[in-house]
Amino acid sequence: MYEFAYTKPASAADAVRALGGEDAKALAGGQTLLPVLKQRLNRPALVVDLAALGLSGIKVGGEAVTIGAMTTHAAVAASVDVQRAFPALAALAGGIGDRQVRNRGTIGGSLANNDPAADYPAAVLATGATIRTSKRALAAADFFQGMFTTALDADEIITEVSFPIPLKAAYMKFANPASRYAMVGVFVAKGTAGVRVAVTGAGQDGVFRHTAMEQALSRSWSPAALDGVVTPADGLNGDIHGSAEYRAHLIGVMARRAVAAAG
């Protein structure tokens, strides 16, 4: 580690003000920031702790599940209300990392970081969720802008995420056995706005929608409808864990499993 200033503001306005200073970083659950600080891959002058802002909590009402940005993955997974209204989201949260990560990591921190192998971005994009911030409301399609890149300004924090409750949904991932990050994760959702399929873990630019699968499932909501859909390997990740071609194959496998699980 190295020396840096630390502040724990009591209001969102104070947090935004602190983040507007030179070279400041927000601390949510710390599951990404703390490791990169230890490795000196990021060296902010000021760390702004968001823990005292009162941004945790879950509300289920009408046609949406709304989750405060500082709500942990474990809280989402354990919520009876989420399990009842949107079981696919509870299951996704319960499969993130390990127990320690789930009890510290937050939904807002995950989305703001936008790791290309994170799970929540797939749920957000597949359901057309709305990310509310200290400044505005952002549609899922406008929020994700590439690997580790979002539409957030430097002095802007996520306050809550609102998920439209789909008629049917499921998430399936092929997890790295060590980190539990998604080598490939596919979230399928069928709602009033139609069918959406979002893929995480495979794209070089992060989460993306699979329009060919969406069109096939719009015609017939069944695993068999995806049999003729081919995912090109161009633009997909390839590394020591699996080639781009292997990930392209896994997208099809995970998508079929997700549709089967959604019913």
DOKOLBA-553645 format. One record per residue (C-alpha): x, y, z; residue number from 1; chain. Coordinates in steps of 0.5 Angstrom, whole numbers, plus 500, padded with zeros to 3 digits. Layout:
N
X/Y/Z/NUM/A .
...
% end
This chain:
263
500/500/500/1/A .
502/507/500/2/A .
499/514/503/3/A .
493/517/501/4/A .
487/521/504/5/A .
481/517/506/6/A .
474/520/508/7/A .
467/517/510/8/A .
462/522/508/9/A .
455/522/511/10/A .
451/524/505/11/A .
451/523/498/12/A .
452/531/496/13/A .
458/530/501/14/A .
461/524/497/15/A .
460/527/490/16/A .
463/534/492/17/A .
469/529/495/18/A .
469/525/488/19/A .
470/532/484/20/A .
477/533/487/21/A .
483/531/484/22/A .
485/524/483/23/A .
479/521/488/24/A .
476/514/488/25/A .
470/511/491/26/A .
470/505/495/27/A .
464/501/495/28/A .
465/494/497/29/A .
472/494/496/30/A .
473/488/492/31/A .
476/491/486/32/A .
479/497/489/33/A .
483/494/495/34/A .
487/489/491/35/A .
489/494/486/36/A .
491/499/491/37/A .
495/493/494/38/A .
498/492/487/39/A .
499/499/486/40/A .
496/499/479/41/A .
491/505/482/42/A .
494/510/486/43/A .
489/515/488/44/A .
490/521/492/45/A .
483/520/496/46/A .
479/514/497/47/A .
472/516/499/48/A .
468/511/503/49/A .
461/510/501/50/A .
459/506/507/51/A .
455/511/511/52/A .
450/514/505/53/A .
444/509/507/54/A .
444/507/500/55/A .
443/499/501/56/A .
436/496/501/57/A .
431/492/497/58/A .
424/494/495/59/A .
419/490/491/60/A .
413/494/488/61/A .
409/494/482/62/A .
413/491/476/63/A .
420/493/479/64/A .
425/490/484/65/A .
429/496/486/66/A .
436/495/490/67/A .
440/500/493/68/A .
447/501/490/69/A .
451/499/497/70/A .
446/493/498/71/A .
451/487/498/72/A .
450/481/493/73/A .
449/476/499/74/A .
443/481/501/75/A .
440/480/494/76/A .
441/473/494/77/A .
438/472/501/78/A .
432/477/500/79/A .
425/473/500/80/A .
422/478/496/81/A .
427/478/491/82/A .
427/470/491/83/A .
419/471/490/84/A .
419/476/485/85/A .
425/475/481/86/A .
428/469/482/87/A .
433/469/477/88/A .
436/475/480/89/A .
437/472/487/90/A .
440/466/484/91/A .
445/470/480/92/A .
447/474/486/93/A .
448/467/490/94/A .
453/465/485/95/A .
458/471/485/96/A .
465/470/487/97/A .
465/466/494/98/A .
462/467/501/99/A .
467/473/503/100/A .
466/477/496/101/A .
458/476/497/102/A .
458/479/504/103/A .
462/485/502/104/A .
461/486/494/105/A .
456/491/492/106/A .
451/491/486/107/A .
453/499/485/108/A .
460/497/486/109/A .
460/492/481/110/A .
456/496/476/111/A .
461/502/476/112/A .
467/498/475/113/A .
464/494/469/114/A .
469/488/469/115/A .
468/484/463/116/A .
467/478/467/117/A .
462/481/472/118/A .
455/478/473/119/A .
450/483/474/120/A .
451/487/468/121/A .
448/481/464/122/A .
442/482/468/123/A .
442/489/468/124/A .
442/489/460/125/A .
438/483/459/126/A .
432/486/463/127/A .
433/493/461/128/A .
434/496/468/129/A .
435/503/470/130/A .
441/505/473/131/A .
439/511/478/132/A .
445/516/480/133/A .
446/522/484/134/A .
445/526/477/135/A .
440/522/473/136/A .
437/516/471/137/A .
441/512/466/138/A .
438/506/461/139/A .
442/500/461/140/A .
444/501/454/141/A .
447/507/455/142/A .
451/505/461/143/A .
456/500/459/144/A .
461/503/454/145/A .
466/498/454/146/A .
471/494/458/147/A .
471/498/465/148/A .
468/504/462/149/A .
461/506/464/150/A .
457/513/463/151/A .
459/515/470/152/A .
462/522/471/153/A .
468/522/476/154/A .
463/526/481/155/A .
457/521/480/156/A .
455/515/484/157/A .
450/510/483/158/A .
444/510/488/159/A .
440/505/486/160/A .
438/500/480/161/A .
431/498/478/162/A .
430/492/475/163/A .
423/491/471/164/A .
420/484/473/165/A .
421/479/467/166/A .
415/474/465/167/A .
421/469/465/168/A .
428/469/466/169/A .
434/465/468/170/A .
442/466/468/171/A .
447/461/467/172/A .
455/461/467/173/A .
461/457/466/174/A .
465/460/472/175/A .
473/460/472/176/A .
474/455/478/177/A .
478/459/482/178/A .
475/466/481/179/A .
468/464/480/180/A .
468/470/475/181/A .
464/468/468/182/A .
468/465/463/183/A .
461/466/459/184/A .
455/468/463/185/A .
448/468/459/186/A .
442/472/462/187/A .
436/471/458/188/A .
429/475/459/189/A .
422/475/457/190/A .
418/481/459/191/A .
413/486/456/192/A .
418/489/452/193/A .
420/482/448/194/A .
426/478/449/195/A .
433/480/451/196/A .
439/476/451/197/A .
445/479/454/198/A .
452/475/455/199/A .
458/477/460/200/A .
465/474/460/201/A .
466/473/453/202/A .
466/480/449/203/A .
473/484/449/204/A .
469/490/450/205/A .
465/487/456/206/A .
457/485/456/207/A .
453/485/450/208/A .
446/483/447/209/A .
446/477/443/210/A .
441/479/437/211/A .
441/473/433/212/A .
439/469/439/213/A .
433/474/441/214/A .
430/474/434/215/A .
430/466/435/216/A .
427/466/442/217/A .
422/471/440/218/A .
419/466/434/219/A .
420/460/439/220/A .
421/460/447/221/A .
425/454/447/222/A .
432/451/447/223/A .
431/448/441/224/A .
430/455/438/225/A .
437/456/439/226/A .
440/450/435/227/A .
441/454/428/228/A .
444/460/432/229/A .
452/461/431/230/A .
456/466/435/231/A .
462/468/431/232/A .
468/468/435/233/A .
471/475/432/234/A .
471/480/438/235/A .
471/475/443/236/A .
476/474/449/237/A .
481/468/448/238/A .
486/467/454/239/A .
489/461/458/240/A .
483/459/460/241/A .
479/458/453/242/A .
480/461/446/243/A .
475/465/443/244/A .
472/459/439/245/A .
471/456/445/246/A .
467/461/449/247/A .
463/462/442/248/A .
461/455/443/249/A .
460/456/451/250/A .
455/462/449/251/A .
450/457/446/252/A .
451/452/451/253/A .
449/457/457/254/A .
444/460/453/255/A .
440/453/452/256/A .
441/452/459/257/A .
438/459/461/258/A .
432/458/457/259/A .
431/451/459/260/A .
432/454/467/261/A .
427/459/465/262/A .
421/455/463/263/A .
% end
